[in-house]
């Protein structure tokens, strides 16, 4: 049985052989996955068994499938898109003295995998004794290249006092396990999505059977002599030897989508360049790329080793999901699994791009240009819905709406304001005027036109947006969701003074002294939390029951108070937070980081720390991502959000950077870096001071409400007044108290 070893600052270490029966194998395949934004490789073991959920995902390589409804309705999407398992070059089977290398047999004396966050590699080391008693030593090192987006490579070394035989494969349409039946949220699993086009000893070319996307995959081996056999769905390289076999395996991919020109010549050129330069060169390039990333993105946490490891783990996986060599989407699960069918959702702009804008903005412009490339489909969807402008999809891979459940999909119009907000944030942080001229302005204009066509004025001159679903998916089809209205307001004002924006309703319950998440929310029946419930509630209660009650799946009004904090007073935030804490069950991984930010702002510092731990450790804890559908990439970004926006107090309202830092009692020091218009700003927070240091041009921001300018190459330090750790308000599902390891 395997377990994640105690936290290390820059490595995630798994000790012990993963077991197919306890979920650790599936979890490890996600945790230790490697990707570069284009190619994603789940951390399947090289040998076929034991195996969990195979996965080699190529961004935007998908197959189409029909959506079926018991009752049809106008405007219901008829076809959806599902990411497919691409050509797998990870598979390497081994025979020792004629016996297969299989962890389920013989004796495993040592099994360890290490994800190195600075090297960008996965290293596996195994000491195994075969059933015949032969000791075997195996070491593999795997990378998916950031500088070469079409390339992946494996270094493989095996030693044993026996005759060795290695079969190293590039295989298409490998067998996949059946889809899960215990969770209706589970994604589709498509068997045999490819039809062969051509094959030879170097390249396999296939086409998806329905979507018609072409993919070319090439492979070669260096360092050992071997022979090649090939079939339409398989290239197999076989090597034999006595005592030791060592080789490097180079893979290259081209496909319709993120890396076009999927021809034989192009993919061979990528493969041959990598093989010619060699594995050690790929390692050096990978390290250099990541050194630059960490220089501008690292977060240092003194006093909590688990959080230190987890925030870097999160940053690394967000980079793996978002790295760009050309415009393409960032799926909700990145390329670590097939969760959500490989779709992009609103959390890309609201969580993932929020982090990347300030840590690695080179990823953000292309991601938003990809959104702009789908503007035609969004305009067509708006016309279908009887609206003006553009209605971006709730779920998609290439632009069309792929969500079959409209009350929590199409009705969640806030996704359009979320995209507009990401455009404004990116431009404010980078000053990228070319992007605005070529893409950003058009996105802002078309999303604003949507709000102008959806909103209406009542007889009193107040504007409303009716029948929408906010971030809380347990409260659907309500009027005047505050988050939606405030984000639409920002969208409209980006184009200049706007009467509609000024008149949008912001519902407030004077009797209770709180804002209503949506009009009438506080008058709904209360959910009976005394009865005891299993979570998530959606798996145990009909949505009709959830929609009718005051129960909140995830931060909604609280999210509005974080991203539009300028629209609320401090006292309003206090009352609202206490009210909605008592009704929020966090049945979404998006909730904890936002609750952490607001808890920190309001002085609930220990509560904020516990919420931070829930978000940061979600996928790393035993039983976290055990379904095999991939990591929660927005939750990975959420760890950064909770630390930087929570304890660092960073805000960016209306394009102005500001800080209100406060440190959790159990932390000694927090240091983080931001990029702002070409300047790297380093913030170091201790219990009694905060220091701002600028590397580059002068930078101006607000510290505790007052304007501060730090000259390039200089630093300024301010005292931080002690803040009382306010007790947590009541909650039906308080976060687990985070215990800091000794």
NULUMMAR-783928 format. One record per residue (C-alpha): residue in three letters; x, y, z. Coordinates in steps of 0.02 Angstrom, whole numbers, padded with zeros to 5 digits, always signed. Each point is the difference from the previous one (the first is absolute). Example, Ala and Ser with C-alpha at 12.3 -4.5 7.8 and 13.67 -1.06 7.14 Angstrom:
# residues 2
ALA+00615-00225+00390;SER+00069+00172-00033;
# end
This chain:
# residues 742
UNK+00000+00000+00000;UNK+00063+00173-00043;UNK-00010+00164+00094;UNK+00054+00178-00028;UNK+00157+00030+00104;UNK+00017+00145+00123;UNK+00008+00169-00084;UNK+00158+00057-00089;UNK+00019+00178-00064;UNK+00026-00042-00184;UNK-00049-00182-00023;UNK-00152-00111+00014;UNK+00055-00174+00050;UNK-00103-00160-00004;UNK+00067-00146+00101;UNK-00060-00177-00029;UNK-00081-00088-00147;UNK-00170+00070-00048;UNK-00146-00117+00023;UNK-00141-00019-00125;UNK-00126-00031+00138;UNK+00017+00152+00115;UNK-00007+00145-00123;UNK+00182+00046+00026;UNK+00047-00057-00175;UNK-00128+00115-00081;UNK+00044+00143+00117;UNK+00186-00019-00035;UNK-00031-00001-00187;UNK-00075+00174+00018;UNK+00119+00072+00129;UNK+00156-00052-00095;UNK-00068+00043-00173;UNK+00112+00102-00115;UNK-00059+00126-00128;UNK+00052+00155-00095;UNK-00169+00073-00046;UNK-00002-00098-00162;UNK+00046-00180+00046;UNK-00058-00077+00163;UNK+00059-00167+00066;UNK-00082-00081+00148;UNK+00126-00086+00113;UNK-00046-00175-00056;UNK+00136-00126+00041;UNK+00105-00048-00150;UNK-00052-00183+00007;UNK-00182-00040-00043;UNK-00044-00067+00173;UNK-00049+00058+00125;UNK-00096+00136-00089;UNK-00134+00128+00043;UNK-00062+00126-00126;UNK+00113+00013-00154;UNK+00024+00175-00063;UNK+00101+00087-00135;UNK-00098+00159-00034;UNK+00033+00120-00143;UNK-00080+00169+00029;UNK-00159+00020-00105;UNK+00012-00175-00073;UNK-00178-00058+00025;UNK-00138-00107-00070;UNK-00182+00049-00021;UNK-00145-00094+00075;UNK-00187+00029+00002;UNK-00088+00073+00151;UNK-00162-00089+00036;UNK-00147+00074+00097;UNK-00159-00085+00063;UNK-00089+00154-00065;UNK+00073+00111-00136;UNK-00001+00189+00014;UNK+00041+00144-00115;UNK+00181+00052+00012;UNK+00056-00156+00093;UNK+00174-00048-00063;UNK-00015-00155-00108;UNK+00184-00046-00003;UNK+00136+00010+00131;UNK+00188-00018-00008;UNK+00102-00122+00104;UNK+00189-00005+00016;UNK+00074-00165-00057;UNK+00148-00104+00055;UNK+00131+00031-00133;UNK+00146-00105-00061;UNK+00088-00067+00154;UNK+00190-00003-00003;UNK+00023-00032+00186;UNK-00026-00189-00009;UNK+00158-00103+00024;UNK-00016-00182+00050;UNK+00144-00101+00071;UNK+00042-00183+00013;UNK+00132-00065+00121;UNK+00058-00175-00035;UNK-00159-00028-00099;UNK-00114+00061+00141;UNK-00100+00162-00017;UNK+00045+00145+00113;UNK-00162+00024+00098;UNK-00015+00079+00172;UNK-00144-00116+00040;UNK+00119-00147+00000;UNK+00169-00033+00079;UNK+00060+00114+00141;UNK+00006+00190-00006;UNK+00143+00051+00113;UNK-00005+00183-00046;UNK-00112+00107-00109;UNK+00014+00188-00006;UNK-00057+00138-00117;UNK+00055+00180+00012;UNK-00076+00150-00089;UNK+00135+00133-00003;UNK-00081+00172-00013;UNK+00161+00088-00050;UNK+00064-00130-00124;UNK-00173-00034-00075;UNK+00029-00187+00002;UNK-00076-00159+00072;UNK+00128-00125+00063;UNK-00047-00178+00046;UNK+00115-00123+00090;UNK-00044-00181+00034;UNK+00087-00145+00087;UNK-00095-00160-00040;UNK+00034-00186+00015;UNK-00078-00108-00134;UNK-00099-00157+00044;UNK+00156-00098-00051;UNK+00103+00098+00127;UNK+00093+00118-00116;UNK+00031+00174+00074;UNK-00045+00139-00123;UNK+00043+00185+00007;UNK-00103+00119-00108;UNK+00015+00188-00021;UNK-00101+00109-00117;UNK+00000+00187-00025;UNK-00139+00083-00097;UNK-00028+00177-00064;UNK-00123+00095-00109;UNK+00098+00145-00070;UNK-00054+00179+00033;UNK+00119+00079-00129;UNK-00048-00130-00132;UNK-00189-00015+00010;UNK-00012-00151-00116;UNK+00130-00106+00091;UNK+00005-00123+00145;UNK+00140-00118+00050;UNK+00041-00145+00117;UNK+00168-00065+00062;UNK-00010-00183+00048;UNK+00131-00106+00090;UNK-00022-00178+00062;UNK+00130-00112+00083;UNK-00014-00183+00048;UNK+00109-00154-00004;UNK-00108-00079-00134;UNK-00051+00007-00181;UNK-00101+00160-00028;UNK-00127+00041-00132;UNK-00083+00170-00021;UNK-00150+00040-00110;UNK-00020+00189-00017;UNK-00164+00049-00083;UNK-00090+00142-00084;UNK-00179-00062+00004;UNK-00166+00073-00057;UNK-00173-00047+00066;UNK+00064-00096+00151;UNK-00131-00082+00112;UNK-00084+00116+00124;UNK-00097-00044+00159;UNK-00190+00018-00004;UNK-00074+00168+00054;UNK-00042+00025+00183;UNK-00181-00031+00048;UNK+00008+00062+00179;UNK+00006+00185-00044;UNK-00110+00086-00131;UNK+00133+00134-00019;UNK+00124-00128-00071;UNK+00060+00034-00176;UNK-00030-00105-00153;UNK+00135-00124-00050;UNK+00011-00028-00187;UNK+00070-00165-00058;UNK+00089-00012-00169;UNK-00027+00180-00059;UNK+00133-00009-00137;UNK+00005-00068-00176;UNK+00173-00037-00073;UNK+00062+00106-00145;UNK+00179-00060-00023;UNK+00140-00085+00095;UNK+00185-00040-00016;UNK+00147-00034+00115;UNK+00006+00182+00056;UNK-00173+00079-00007;UNK-00181-00046+00033;UNK-00132+00113-00077;UNK-00182-00016+00052;UNK-00161+00098-00016;UNK-00142+00011+00125;UNK-00147-00093-00072;UNK-00133+00136+00017;UNK+00083+00168+00034;UNK+00127-00037-00138;UNK+00153+00065+00092;UNK+00168-00061-00062;UNK+00140-00049+00121;UNK+00177-00054-00040;UNK+00113-00080+00129;UNK+00184-00043-00024;UNK+00120-00100+00106;UNK+00183-00050+00002;UNK+00124-00077+00122;UNK+00184+00036+00030;UNK+00133-00079+00109;UNK-00035-00183-00037;UNK-00021-00111-00151;UNK-00175-00062-00038;UNK-00119-00057-00135;UNK-00166+00079-00052;UNK-00165-00080-00047;UNK-00152+00099-00049;UNK-00187-00017-00022;UNK-00134+00131-00038;UNK-00021+00035+00187;UNK+00172-00046+00066;UNK+00185+00034-00018;UNK+00101-00119+00109;UNK+00187+00014+00030;UNK+00077-00156+00078;UNK+00171-00012+00083;UNK+00082-00148+00086;UNK+00155-00015+00104;UNK+00089-00076+00148;UNK+00015+00091+00165;UNK-00049+00177-00054;UNK-00099+00096-00130;UNK+00003+00190-00006;UNK-00085+00107-00131;UNK-00085+00167-00031;UNK-00170+00008-00083;UNK-00054+00156-00095;UNK-00180+00037-00048;UNK-00073+00139-00106;UNK-00181+00045-00037;UNK-00089+00111-00125;UNK-00188+00013-00015;UNK-00142+00107-00062;UNK-00028+00125+00139;UNK+00133+00067+00116;UNK+00149-00060-00105;UNK-00056-00003-00183;UNK+00086-00068-00156;UNK-00019-00182+00054;UNK+00100-00069-00144;UNK+00137-00130-00001;UNK+00139+00122-00045;UNK-00044+00124+00137;UNK-00013-00127+00141;UNK+00160-00087-00056;UNK+00093+00165+00002;UNK-00056+00031+00180;UNK+00048-00177+00052;UNK+00169+00001-00087;UNK+00050+00169+00071;UNK-00036-00062+00176;UNK+00094-00164-00028;UNK+00147+00089-00080;UNK+00017+00122+00144;UNK-00022-00139+00128;UNK-00088-00030+00164;UNK+00126+00099+00103;UNK-00032+00154-00107;UNK-00188-00019+00025;UNK+00030-00010+00188;UNK+00106+00159-00003;UNK-00129+00094-00104;UNK-00139-00056+00117;UNK+00095+00060+00153;UNK+00038+00168-00080;UNK-00183+00027-00045;UNK-00056-00041+00176;UNK+00136+00105+00081;UNK-00071+00151-00092;UNK-00177-00047+00052;UNK+00042-00019+00184;UNK+00099+00163+00000;UNK-00162+00091-00037;UNK-00129-00114+00081;UNK+00069-00085+00156;UNK-00090+00014+00167;UNK+00099-00032+00160;UNK-00092-00054+00157;UNK+00095-00014+00164;UNK-00085-00096+00139;UNK-00105-00125-00098;UNK+00098-00127-00104;UNK-00157-00080-00074;UNK-00066+00165-00064;UNK+00172+00046-00067;UNK+00006-00160-00101;UNK-00183+00011-00052;UNK+00004+00178-00067;UNK+00151-00042-00109;UNK-00086-00160-00056;UNK-00151+00106-00047;UNK+00104+00130-00093;UNK+00090-00137-00096;UNK-00160-00085-00055;UNK-00081+00165-00050;UNK+00153+00035-00107;UNK-00012-00175-00075;UNK-00182+00034-00043;UNK+00025+00176-00065;UNK+00168+00005-00090;UNK-00028+00063-00176;UNK+00091-00011-00165;UNK-00156+00062-00088;UNK-00179+00041+00048;UNK-00093-00148+00074;UNK-00121-00033+00144;UNK+00047-00045+00178;UNK-00112-00145+00054;UNK-00071-00008+00176;UNK+00105-00155+00035;UNK+00147+00062-00101;UNK+00072-00149-00092;UNK+00009-00110+00155;UNK-00162-00096-00034;UNK-00160-00006-00099;UNK-00108+00084+00131;UNK-00138+00114-00065;UNK+00032-00083-00169;UNK+00152+00112-00020;UNK-00108+00156-00002;UNK+00046+00177+00042;UNK-00117+00085+00125;UNK-00015+00170+00083;UNK+00130-00041+00131;UNK+00137+00016-00132;UNK-00024+00188-00009;UNK-00053+00026+00181;UNK+00131-00106+00088;UNK+00136-00067-00115;UNK+00030+00157-00104;UNK-00011+00107+00156;UNK+00154-00088+00067;UNK+00092-00007-00166;UNK-00029+00184-00036;UNK+00113+00045+00146;UNK+00124-00145-00010;UNK+00020-00049-00183;UNK-00099+00121-00109;UNK+00073-00073-00159;UNK-00128-00139+00021;UNK-00148+00116+00018;UNK-00001+00099-00161;UNK-00006-00157-00108;UNK-00134-00079+00110;UNK-00109+00155-00023;UNK+00039+00003-00185;UNK-00069-00177-00005;UNK-00161+00066+00078;UNK-00003+00134-00133;UNK+00018-00134-00134;UNK-00165-00075+00062;UNK-00092+00166-00014;UNK-00092-00055-00156;UNK-00075-00150+00090;UNK-00044+00112+00149;UNK-00090+00124-00113;UNK-00097-00140-00082;UNK-00049-00068+00171;UNK-00059+00172+00054;UNK-00111+00013-00154;UNK-00070-00173+00036;UNK-00042+00058+00176;UNK-00082+00160-00062;UNK+00140+00112+00064;UNK+00121+00124-00075;UNK+00188-00005+00006;UNK+00084-00162+00052;UNK-00053-00138+00119;UNK+00154-00101+00041;UNK-00027-00184+00044;UNK-00004-00073+00174;UNK+00099-00152-00058;UNK+00097-00021-00162;UNK+00160-00055-00084;UNK-00008+00098-00162;UNK-00141+00126+00027;UNK-00173-00081-00015;UNK-00104-00023+00157;UNK+00028-00177+00064;UNK-00101+00005+00161;UNK-00160-00100-00006;UNK-00068+00068+00165;UNK-00055+00176-00036;UNK-00056+00060+00175;UNK+00180-00011+00061;UNK+00078+00026-00172;UNK-00077+00117-00127;UNK-00089+00095+00141;UNK+00167+00039+00081;UNK+00024+00156-00105;UNK+00131+00064+00120;UNK+00130-00096-00102;UNK-00006+00142-00125;UNK+00043+00130+00131;UNK+00134-00116+00069;UNK+00084-00003-00171;UNK-00015+00189-00016;UNK+00075+00020+00174;UNK+00148-00108-00048;UNK+00028+00112-00152;UNK-00001+00157+00108;UNK+00113-00079+00131;UNK+00127-00058-00129;UNK+00008+00170-00085;UNK+00017+00092+00165;UNK+00142-00114+00056;UNK+00096-00004-00165;UNK-00048+00153-00102;UNK-00016-00114-00152;UNK-00084+00123-00118;UNK+00026-00110-00152;UNK-00105-00135+00081;UNK-00139+00124+00036;UNK-00002+00064-00180;UNK+00003-00175-00073;UNK-00113-00094+00121;UNK-00037+00078+00170;UNK-00105+00149-00055;UNK-00111-00111-00106;UNK-00030-00119+00146;UNK-00046+00146+00114;UNK-00117+00075-00129;UNK-00093-00161-00039;UNK-00020-00052+00182;UNK-00063+00174+00042;UNK-00128-00013-00140;UNK-00060-00162+00079;UNK-00038+00088+00165;UNK-00084+00143-00090;UNK-00119-00123-00083;UNK-00031-00107+00155;UNK-00027+00135+00130;UNK-00160+00102+00013;UNK-00062+00153+00095;UNK-00152-00011+00114;UNK-00126+00140+00026;UNK+00108+00077+00136;UNK+00153+00011-00111;UNK+00094-00143+00082;UNK+00086-00122-00118;UNK-00012-00187+00022;UNK+00074-00159-00072;UNK-00130-00137+00021;UNK+00004-00189+00001;UNK+00186-00035+00015;UNK+00110-00116+00101;UNK+00149+00068+00094;UNK+00154-00096+00058;UNK-00107-00091+00130;UNK-00072-00145-00100;UNK-00123-00043+00141;UNK-00095+00163-00035;UNK-00055+00006-00181;UNK-00103+00113-00112;UNK-00012+00146+00121;UNK-00018+00186-00033;UNK+00140+00123+00033;UNK+00138-00116+00058;UNK+00117+00127+00078;UNK+00159-00079-00066;UNK-00069+00001-00176;UNK-00065+00178+00013;UNK+00162+00070+00073;UNK+00108-00088-00129;UNK-00115+00057-00140;UNK+00013+00176+00071;UNK+00190-00006-00012;UNK-00014-00068-00176;UNK-00115+00142-00054;UNK+00102+00137+00084;UNK+00157-00059-00091;UNK-00074+00082-00155;UNK-00032+00165+00087;UNK-00138+00078+00108;UNK-00155-00107-00011;UNK-00175+00033+00069;UNK-00044-00185+00001;UNK+00154-00040+00105;UNK-00044+00138+00124;UNK-00179-00062+00018;UNK+00025-00188+00021;UNK-00089-00068+00153;UNK+00105-00056+00148;UNK-00128-00090+00111;UNK+00012+00037+00186;UNK-00104-00070+00143;UNK-00020+00146+00121;UNK-00082-00107+00132;UNK+00146-00121+00011;UNK+00130+00132-00041;UNK+00080-00104-00139;UNK+00011-00002-00188;UNK-00103-00131-00088;UNK+00100-00118-00107;UNK-00143+00022-00122;UNK-00167+00088+00017;UNK-00107-00094+00125;UNK+00137-00120+00057;UNK-00010+00046+00184;UNK-00189-00033-00002;UNK+00019-00179-00060;UNK-00025-00141+00128;UNK+00154-00045+00099;UNK+00088-00166-00030;UNK-00011-00112+00152;UNK+00181-00033+00042;UNK-00044-00083+00166;UNK-00061-00156-00091;UNK+00175-00052-00051;UNK+00047-00018-00182;UNK+00124-00087-00113;UNK+00099+00113-00115;UNK-00004+00049-00138;UNK-00185+00035+00020;UNK-00033-00015-00188;UNK+00034-00187+00009;UNK-00131-00023+00136;UNK-00135+00131-00034;UNK-00099+00049-00154;UNK+00042+00169-00072;UNK-00180+00056+00023;UNK+00026-00014+00187;UNK+00169+00088-00008;UNK-00063+00143-00109;UNK-00142+00040+00120;UNK+00106+00020+00157;UNK+00132+00114+00074;UNK+00146-00118-00030;UNK+00155+00058-00093;UNK+00110-00120-00096;UNK+00147+00119-00015;UNK+00050+00179+00032;UNK-00112+00115-00103;UNK-00037+00162+00092;UNK+00165-00028+00092;UNK+00087-00012-00169;UNK-00082+00165-00048;UNK+00071+00078+00158;UNK+00175-00059-00049;UNK+00004+00050-00184;UNK-00115+00151+00018;UNK+00046+00047+00177;UNK-00010+00182-00051;UNK-00190-00018-00003;UNK-00016-00045+00185;UNK+00044+00084+00165;UNK+00104-00093+00128;UNK-00149-00017+00116;UNK-00108-00067-00141;UNK+00135-00129-00036;UNK+00000-00055+00182;UNK-00187-00026+00009;UNK-00010-00081-00171;UNK+00143-00119+00038;UNK-00077-00061+00162;UNK-00170-00024-00083;UNK+00064-00098-00149;UNK+00128-00103+00098;UNK-00150-00073+00092;UNK-00075-00059-00165;UNK+00150-00052-00105;UNK+00045-00185-00014;UNK+00151+00011-00118;UNK-00055-00138-00118;UNK+00119+00078-00126;UNK+00189+00010+00006;UNK-00017+00183-00055;UNK-00073+00055+00165;UNK+00135-00021+00133;UNK+00130+00119-00075;UNK-00127+00140-00018;UNK-00064-00025+00178;UNK+00182+00003+00056;UNK+00027+00170-00081;UNK-00153+00079+00079;UNK+00035-00081+00169;UNK+00175+00075-00001;UNK-00064+00173-00047;UNK-00123-00004+00145;UNK+00126-00062+00128;UNK-00054-00183+00011;UNK+00181-00046-00024;UNK-00002-00178+00067;UNK-00155-00037-00101;UNK+00086+00069-00154;UNK+00148-00114+00033;UNK-00115-00151+00011;UNK-00087+00047-00162;UNK+00170+00025-00082;UNK+00051-00175+00052;UNK-00162-00073-00067;UNK+00030+00078-00170;UNK+00187-00030-00008;UNK+00000-00180+00059;UNK-00158-00055-00091;UNK+00087-00111-00126;UNK+00153-00045+00104;UNK-00090-00077+00149;UNK-00042-00184-00001;UNK-00169-00024-00082;UNK+00012+00169-00088;UNK-00002-00024-00188;UNK-00036-00187+00005;UNK-00120-00012-00146;UNK+00130+00010-00137;UNK-00077+00149-00087;UNK+00139+00124+00038;UNK+00050+00139+00117;UNK-00107+00151+00042;UNK+00104+00132-00090;UNK-00102+00146+00067;UNK+00027-00067+00177;UNK+00187-00008-00041;UNK-00012+00185-00043;UNK-00108+00021+00156;UNK+00147-00033+00115;UNK+00089+00150-00077;UNK-00160+00103+00010;UNK-00024-00041+00185;UNK+00179+00046+00044;UNK+00028+00152-00112;UNK-00175+00075+00005;UNK-00039-00064+00174;UNK+00152+00026+00111;UNK+00088+00112-00126;UNK-00159+00103-00017;UNK+00028+00030-00186;UNK-00144+00077-00098;UNK-00013+00068-00177;UNK-00163+00098-00005;UNK-00017+00107-00156;UNK+00178-00037-00054;UNK+00081+00069+00157;UNK+00114-00112+00103;UNK-00021+00007+00189;UNK+00052-00098+00155;UNK-00068-00021+00175;UNK+00114-00135+00071;UNK-00034-00102+00156;UNK+00088-00161+00050;UNK-00081-00154+00075;UNK+00055-00029+00181;UNK+00081-00167-00040;UNK+00106+00068-00144;UNK+00165+00088+00028;UNK+00028+00074-00173;UNK-00081+00012-00170;UNK+00093+00060-00156;UNK-00070+00006-00175;UNK+00037+00078-00168;UNK-00112+00091-00124;UNK+00029+00064-00176;UNK-00075+00170-00038;UNK+00033+00088-00166;UNK+00173-00076-00017;UNK+00052+00028+00180;UNK+00024-00142+00123;UNK-00066+00047+00170;UNK+00053-00105+00148;UNK-00104+00011+00159;UNK+00067-00070+00164;UNK-00118-00007+00148;UNK+00047-00041+00179;UNK-00101+00017+00159;UNK+00053+00180+00026;UNK+00051+00070-00171;UNK-00024-00008-00188;UNK+00134+00041-00129;UNK-00032+00043-00182;UNK+00149-00016-00119;UNK-00006+00047-00185;UNK+00108-00077-00135;UNK-00022+00101-00159;UNK-00093+00164-00023;UNK-00079+00103+00139;UNK-00166-00071+00059;UNK-00146+00087+00084;UNK-00134-00087+00104;UNK-00098+00022+00161;UNK+00053-00066+00169;UNK-00139+00002+00130;UNK-00091+00130-00104;UNK+00142+00123-00029;UNK+00095+00021-00162;UNK+00178-00065-00002;UNK+00134+00009-00135;UNK+00150-00116+00007;UNK+00146+00048-00110;UNK+00077-00133-00111;UNK+00140-00090+00093;UNK-00059+00064+00169;UNK-00111-00061+00140;UNK-00111+00075+00134;UNK-00055-00074+00166;UNK-00154+00037+00105;UNK-00049-00056+00172;UNK-00149-00118+00009;UNK-00115+00028+00147;UNK-00053-00156+00095;UNK-00172-00064-00052;UNK-00113-00095+00118;UNK-00040-00176-00059;UNK-00190+00009-00002;UNK-00093-00163+00038;UNK-00080-00086-00148;UNK-00186+00028-00030;UNK-00119-00148+00004;UNK+00008-00120-00146;UNK-00096-00159-00043;UNK+00161-00076-00064;UNK+00151+00082+00081;UNK+00167-00038-00081;UNK+00110-00131+00079;UNK+00121+00081+00122;UNK+00169+00002-00083;UNK+00137-00073+00110;UNK+00174+00056-00046;UNK+00123-00144-00010;UNK+00146+00008+00120;
# end
